[in-house]
Amino acid sequence: MPTAFLLYVRGITAVNRLLFRIAAALMFVVVPVMMYEVIARYAFAAPTTWGMELATLLFGPYFLLGGPYLLHLRGHVNLDLARRAMSPGWNRFFELVNQPVIVAFCAILLYYSWPLAVQAWEFKETSFSAWNPPIWPVKFAVPLAVVLMAAQSIAEFLRVLFRDPTAFEPASHDTPETAA
């Protein structure tokens, strides 16, 4: 693989790995908040005005920002039984077709999500609940995530195109020393 492509693949994968870890750390906030909400609601009949809403607002970025690195780890749902029955050549072919489809889908999502995120920011959109937190930051997670997903998809395309031997391996190949 040419050096510029290799740097791109390693760079975008490293960024997505970092965001994946940050997104995973959100669960250290969500779980205690949900536990507090359940105890307050059912043990003391005193639900919070913010617990469920905070969890909902954090779950969006959690799933969105974890997705691009999950693409690298091959963790998304696919037709494993069919892929296992195919030859490596057919798997490579389908991967080379699949990644541009993902990029096109991301472009469509970006086209529609960016104006909504900008509008939410311009109006300083809030949830209009009793707690009323701003939700425009969460809406910006959508275009950010689709850009990162498209970038990771391009990286995966390059890995397959240049026949990276780890391109079809499961997540176990992804150690800090060998991650591409």
Secondary structure, DSSP 4 states (H G I P E B T S, - for coil): --HHHHHHHHHHHHHHHHHHHHHHHTHHHHHHHHHHHHHHHHHHS---SSHHHHHHHHHHHHHHHHHHHHHHTT-S---HHHHHHS-HHHHHHHHHHHHHHHHHHHHHHHHHHHHHHHHHHHTT-B--SSS--B-HHHHHHHHHHHHHHHHHHHHHHHHHHTT-TTTTS-GGG--TTT--
